[in-house]
């Protein structure tokens, strides 16, 4: 029994060696047709890295020929299976645009968007691939509203949109958290929260963003000069009204109400001091 097993292992090992030798021979010295057949064989047997090396060699020769449609799809799919997602996204998109009558066009459009999503990093990093994926899924949803993949596409779109919202929200919060060290960050925080709320209507972060927008405006008042306080109090009170209007039962309302009392007190004090200063100036000018 052991002898039979050893013979079987030897046979398998010999076949592997022969297969590798055959591949190298075709890769280095084969005709274009032989390389095309070998690339297809590697693709169909799941050896996508080897297939890509061959496709790279034969693509210039087959450009503009009927075989190119199949080659381009296999190149895109091979890169996807090799987890080269940015590259597969690009090639699937090219395929969909280059072959608008292809039966694989819908699949390519979906896989292009999905590739970009898989290439998309966590929310705190560069959002380039995330934006590409979002745009690609939006294009797919618009073009194929009756697709069997439309539900999945909508889910991916929602996930990507959430990721971008979270990035915007965390940037705005970072400005707020660092404002004590740089007062300019109060303005930056307020603007960032305003951008989030206008760019993503109905955002999952809306309630918290409105609260932190108020909090940033409130704290900015406390750090402001007497002369600037009244206008900034007005802005903060508008932020409070917006939170209250949109989320009257908000979990943050108790803290917001305390801030409003402080704002009214700050405004009253500021107006009194400004009026006093005006009287002094008027008196000295007599």
Secondary structure as GFF3:
##gff-version 3
##sequence-region A 1 286
A	DSSP	alpha_helix	2	29	.	.	.	ID=ss1
A	DSSP	alpha_helix	32	44	.	.	.	ID=ss2
A	DSSP	alpha_helix	48	62	.	.	.	ID=ss3
A	DSSP	alpha_helix	67	81	.	.	.	ID=ss4
A	DSSP	alpha_helix	85	98	.	.	.	ID=ss5
A	DSSP	alpha_helix	105	119	.	.	.	ID=ss6
A	DSSP	alpha_helix	128	143	.	.	.	ID=ss7
A	DSSP	alpha_helix	150	177	.	.	.	ID=ss8
A	DSSP	alpha_helix	184	199	.	.	.	ID=ss9
A	DSSP	alpha_helix	206	223	.	.	.	ID=ss10
A	DSSP	alpha_helix	226	246	.	.	.	ID=ss11
A	DSSP	alpha_helix	253	284	.	.	.	ID=ss12
###
